[in-house]
Amino acid sequence: MSRKCLLGGKAPQTGYNVSHSHRRTKRQWLTNMQNKALYSVALGRPIYTAIPACELRTVDRMGGLDNYLLSQPEHELAAPLRRLQKLIRQRQVAQAVAS
C-alpha cells in the first residue's frame, strides 16, 4: 500500500527526533492511511482506495465522493481520479438530459 494519498496528496513527513542532549536521529511521520470503499452515487458503485483519516473527514464534509471530486481542480488530481471525475460529470449530464 502506498503511503501517499491519491485524493489529497498527503505524504509522510521526515524530520529528527531530538533528545534531551540534542542528539538528532532521523525519523518519519506516517499518514494514517485507511483502506476504504467510498460510494459514488453518480456511478452507482463503490470506489476502493487508500485514504488518510483527515481526507476522509473532508470527503464526508463535502457531501460524498462525487461532490469532493467535482469541487477539486483537475490538475490537482491523480490520473485515476481525473478519469473518475470525468465519468461522474458525464453521468450527471446524462441524468440531467434524461430528466
Secondary structure, DSSP 8 states (H G I E B T S, - for coil): --SS-TTT----EEEEEE-TT--EEEEEE---EEEEEEEETTTTEEEEEEEEHHHHHHHHHTTSHHHHHHHS-GGGS-HHHHHHHHHHHHHHHHHHHH-
